[in-house]
Amino acid sequence: MRATLNIPDELLDDVQSLCGEKSKTRAIVIAMEDYVRRRRMESLIALQGKLTIDYDWEAAEREERLAAEAREKYHGK
């Protein structure tokens, strides 16, 4: 997508320098991806302690093992 943006020269120079990119477009894309990733991580961190996941992995493992045994018995393997 093409867009016309007014970005301060000094800021763009800093972004290019920190990204190690000569291409202005690539530097902006890297900076935007980093921003989105950081904000998503902040959102996940904010959820810490607010979700309760009640998952019994041992029961799930037993069920998977029993299902595999039943398949083997049925298919004769």
C-alpha positions in Angstrom: 0.0 0.0 0.0 1.3 3.4 -0.9 0.9 6.3 1.5 2.2 9.8 1.9 3.5 10.4 5.4 5.2 13.4 7.1 7.8 11.8 9.3 10.5 14.0 10.9 13.8 13.4 9.1 15.7 12.9 12.4 13.2 10.3 13.6 13.4 8.4 10.3 17.2 8.6 10.4 17.1 7.1 13.9 14.8 4.3 12.9 17.0 3.4 9.8 20.1 3.5 12.0 18.6 1.3 14.7 17.2 -1.1 12.2 20.4 -1.2 10.2 18.3 -0.6 7.0 19.1 1.6 4.1 15.6 1.4 2.8 13.2 3.8 4.4 10.2 1.6 3.6 11.9 -1.5 5.2 12.9 0.5 8.3 9.3 1.8 8.8 7.9 -1.7 8.3 10.3 -3.1 10.9 9.5 -0.4 13.4 5.7 -0.9 12.9 6.0 -4.7 13.3 8.0 -4.2 16.5 5.4 -1.7 17.8 2.6 -4.1 17.1 4.5 -7.0 18.7 5.2 -5.0 21.8 1.6 -3.8 22.3 0.3 -7.3 21.9 2.8 -8.5 24.5 1.7 -5.7 26.8 -1.9 -6.8 26.4 -1.1 -10.4 27.2 1.0 -9.4 30.2 -2.0 -7.3 31.4 -4.1 -10.4 31.4 -1.7 -12.2 33.7 -3.5 -13.5 36.8 -6.9 -12.6 35.3 -7.4 -15.9 33.5 -7.9 -19.3 35.1 -7.2 -22.2 32.9 -8.3 -25.5 34.5 -6.6 -28.1 32.3 -5.8 -31.5 33.6 -3.0 -32.6 31.2 -2.7 -35.9 33.0 -6.3 -36.8 32.3 -6.0 -35.7 28.7 -2.9 -37.9 28.3 -4.7 -40.9 29.8 -7.6 -40.3 27.3 -5.2 -40.1 24.4 -3.5 -43.3 25.5 -6.8 -45.1 25.8 -8.0 -43.9 22.4 -4.7 -45.0 20.8 -5.0 -48.4 22.4 -8.6 -48.8 21.2 -7.5 -47.8 17.7 -4.7 -50.4 17.8 -7.1 -53.1 19.0 -9.7 -52.2 16.4 -7.2 -52.1 13.5 -5.2 -55.0 14.7 -1.9 -53.2 14.9 
